[in-house]
């Protein structure tokens, strides 16, 4: 019996190929990987670069997901088990990173370690409030740990 790829004689214990590399070459030719379909067009940016399942390219998909998250209400987030505000805080940090706001305390200017703070606490919002309103950049501020505690205590 001969190797299906290079046609060298096979040893008794070899079944179809003389080596793993011959098997890989043969199988890669016979079963090629999927190639991007240039006919697919993103529904948002109208560019021909959608290659995964869905109608949007990866960058438009991220933007669409952020918009959809901003339309959810506080009540939707409270349905999750665990700590529902963690996801809201994570989205707020991502928003501030996207806006490229300088990370320093807005009161004292300390910049070694700062925390993102909601000026109006998340818990004080009505359950029907949209996350986009809670995480509005006018409600977010960077503070050092001391000023953050003072804001939460009502001192600042």
N, C-alpha and C positions, 0 to 999 in steps of 0.2 A: 504494500500500500504506500502511496506517496502523499506528501504534505499538500494540502489544498492551496497553499499560497506559493511556495517556492519549488514544489515538486521533488523534494529530496526524499530519499527512502526513509520510512519511519521505522523505529525500533518497535519491538513487540508490544511494549506497554503504552506507546503513543497511539492515540486514536485517529485524530484528523490533522494535527499540526505538529511540526518538529519543535516549536518553541512558543512561548507566550507572545513574543513580538510578532511572529508570523500570524498567530491567531488574531492579534489586534489589527494588523495591516489588512488582513482578509475581511474581518468583520466591519472595519471602518469603511471599506470600499462598498461592501454589500449593504450595510445599514448606515448611511450617512446621517450626521446630526441635523436637526432641523435648522434651517437658515431663516433669518428674519424675512417676513413677507413684506416686500416693498409696497404692496397694494393697500395695506392697512394704514389708515390715516387717523390721527388723534382728533377726537370730536371737539376739543377746545382750541388747540393751536393750529390745527389743520396741516401739520407736518406729517410726512410719511415715515414715522419711526416707531410705530406701535408694534411690539413684537411679542407681548405677553397676552394672557387672557384678559379681556376687558377692552374698553374703547378709548382709554387715555394712555398717553405716554407716562413714564415714571414721574417726571417733574410736574406735569399737570395733575396727576393722580394725588400727589402730596398736597398741592394747593386745594384741590377739591375736598380732600379729607379734612384739612384744617377748617375750611368753610363749613363743612357739615358738622364738625365738632362744635364750632362757635354757635350753631343754631340749636344745639341741645340745651335743655333747661337744667336747672339745679336739681329738680326732681328726678330727671333721668339719671343723673350721676348718683343720687342717693340710693337708687335701686341696687347698685353694686354692693357686694359684700365687702367687708374690710373697711378701709378708710377712704370714703368717696372723695374727699377733698384733695387727696394726693394727686389724682389725675388732673384736677383743675390747676393745682400748683405747678405740675409738670408742664402743662400746656402754657401757663403764664411764663415760665422760664424760657420755653422755646420761643414764644412770641418776643420776649425781650432780647433774646439772642439774635433773632431774625431782624429786629429793628436796630441792632448794634448799638444799644444804649450803653454808655460807659458804666462799668461796674465800680461805683464808689458810693459811699454813704452820702445821701443828698443833704444831710444836716451838717456833718463834721468833715466830710471829704475823705474819711478813712477808706483805703482801698485794698488792704491785705486780705480781709475776709468780709464779705457782705452777704446779706440775705435778701431775697426778693420778698417784698411785703405788700399785701393788699391794704390800701389805706382804709377802705371800708371793708370790714371782715366778711369773709365768705358766708359765715353763719347768719349774718344780719340781713342777707338778701332774701327776698320772697322766693318760694319754691318754683314759681313760674318764670323767674328771671333767666334770660339766656346767658350761656357761658361767655359769649362774646362781650356782653355788658360787664360781667364780673371781671373778666380779664382785659378790660379796656386799658390801654396804656396810661390814661389819666388816673386810673385807680391803682396803678402799680408803681412801686418805688423801691430803689435799693437802699438798704439801711445797714449799719453795722449792728452787731448783736445787741449792744447796749441800747441804742436808740430804737431797735425793733421791740425790745422788751418794754421800754418806756411808752412806745406807741400803743402796744397791746394793753398796758395798764392805764392808759388815758393821761399820762403825765405830759407827753409831747402832743 
